[in-house]
Amino acid sequence: MTQFDFDSRRVVGMVSFGMGAARNTTTAANLPAFPARRLVLGACFVWALAWLWIGVLVWRDPVNHNVCVEYATPSHNWLAGRGLYLDNMGVDGFLYMPQSGLLYMPFALMGPVLGGMVWRAAGLCLFCWGIWRWGKMLWPDIFPSIFAIASAIAFPITLASLRNGQANLQIAALMLLAAAELHQRRWWWATLWLVIGLVVKPIMIVMVLLAAAVYPVIIWRLAIVLVLATLIPFATQKPHYVLAQYQAYYEVLKTASQPQRIFCDLRGLLWKMGWIMPQSLYQAVQILAAGATLGLCLIASRRWAHAGRAFFLFILAACYLMLFNPRTESSSYVILGPALALPAAALLLHRDIWGWVVAALSICLSCDGWAYNATHNWLKPAACIVFLGLVIYQLLRGNAQRWNQIPRPPSGVAPLPGPALSAG
């Protein structure tokens, strides 16, 4: 069996938030047996069925609930030499880096229906791959069951972003993959995923900065790749045009950072409770929260082994984005989905009551489908705050040296073929 710098039972302690599973001597040998391949194939079938169903909806109406149209327009404008930000100026629409238009160009050239569906398929495959990789790294003995249950938990949270074709699905996947590469010390791959995420959507800057602080070894790699990403547009358009788009993007960022409406974040939750937080105060809270998030990541890097610190980095970055990004939409919570789904799957398999608690929080993140108007802008940030409290409690009390015995694999759960993983 593959040796890790900390094993599956140790991670169960990490995700148990300091409750039952940390005190429970249950090992993987006591878990129920499941047919591994059927679980994985079943989960993949459900994901594929959802994608096909959305494809039918997009084919019938390519404009309704389809932001891929907004992604394709800047790509065509880039080819024609027109301004990318003429129609929004930071209010709504295309708020991304100029390179984002280049990145989406292959999809834009496919047409609104085919291109949008290929875009969704790419994001969904990366998303599932991220869940698969983390399940296999943290729980190598039972990862098919982890993948299937985590997929079932994340599925309803993902549907809104998948339906609209929003880049949040890609961001969730790239954050997961970047964290996995950081754990395995594949620094160039981690840098690549981080910079691609930054091009896809600028909110990736939170993960980039936290990763650079916790893993300083990637800083010079980030500098190189970011310089290359900055220069690439000059190879595809005239220099004065590219410079004009950079200037326009800077103006867009200034306007977009101070939205005039309420979003699904901490400020939206407080607004639902009757308090409209002034913009200046909210910005001060954002800065304090950023410092606290960095501090928690540094604590995790000292108290937990490599996979622990990387997973906490992903969770804390996702929670910060949900609560303090000034433009967090309801569908943005797909980014938080894997942070709940993976621990919940492990806790449920270990028959821990806290697995149901985390699963209940994940149900709150899918409230778009069952009570959108009644829960808009308050239930999701409230659930995120509860989850963040549990995570902080476990992070501060955790001790990665408490478990050092690797459990035996359960009978009936044979790992699928694949290369052995290592801690790096």
C-alpha positions, 0 to 999 in steps of 0.5 A: 500500500502506498505510504503517505506523509499522513494517512487516511485515518489522520485525515479523517481526524482533520475533517472531523472538526475535532468531534466523533471521528477523531476519537473513534478508533474506526479504521478503513477495515470496518467500513462497508464494502462497495463495488469500486468500478460501479461507484465510479462509473455511476458517478460519471454517468450522472455527471454526463447525464446532467451535461447532456440535459443542459446541452439540450436546454442550450440547444433549444435556447442558446441565450437564456441562462448562458453566460458563454455568450458574454465570454464569446463576444470579447473573443470576437472583439479581440480578433476584430480589434474592438474594445473588450470593455465598451459595454459594461465598464465594470458594472456587469458582463465581461470583467476579466483580464484581456487574456481571458478573451484569448483563452476562450477564443477556441470555444467562441469559434465553435459557435454559441452552442457547441463552444458553450458545451465544450467549455462546460465539459472542460470545466466539469472534467477538471472539476471531477478530476480534482475531486478524484485526485484529492480522494485518492491522495487522502483516502487511497484505500476507499477513494472510489467510494469517496469520489462517488459520495463526494460527487453526489454531495457536490452535484446539486451545488454544481448545477447552477454554474454548469447550467449557466456556463459560468467560469466558477466551475473552472475556478473551483477545479483549478483551485483543487488541482493547484492545491493537489500539485502543491501537496505533491510539490510539483511546483511548475504544474501548481504555478500553471494551474494558478495562472490559468485560473487568474486568466479565467477569472481574477478572483483566483488572485486570492489562491495565488497570494496564499499559495505564494505565502505558504509555498515561497518556492513558487514565487519566482515561478509565478513571476516568470509565468505571469510575465509570459502571460502578460506578453502573450497578447502582444503576439496576437494584436497590435501593441497599442491595442493591447495596452489600451485593453490593459488600461480599460481593464484597470478602470473596470477593476476599480469600478467592479470592486465597489458594486452598487448592489448587494451580492451573496456574501457577508454584506448580503447576509447582514443586509438581509438582517437589516444592516447595510454595511457602509462600503468603507467599513466593508473594505476594512473588514475585507482587509482584516479577513485577508490577514486572518485568512493568511494567518490561518494558512500559515498556522496550518502549514506549521501544524499539518503535513503537506496534504493537510496544509494544501487542503486547508489552503484550498478551503480557506481560500474558498471561504474567503472568496465566498464571504469577502469577494465584492461580487460573489454570486449565488452560483459562485458557491460551486467553489466551496462545494468540494471543500464540503463534499470531500470531508462529508464523504469521508465522515459518512463512510466512517459513520460519523454524525458530523458527516451529516452536519457537513452534508446538511451545510452542502444542502444549504449551498444548493438552495437555488433549486428548492427555495431561491427567493426565500434564501437569496443572499443569506442562507449560503453565506450563513452556511459558509460561516458555520462551515468556516467556524468548524474548519477553524476549530479543527485547524487550531486544535489539530495535531497531525502526529496523533495518528500514525498507523495506516489502516488496512484496506477494506475487503471488496474495495479494490483500488482502480489501476493507476500509478502509485502516488507519493507525498513528494 
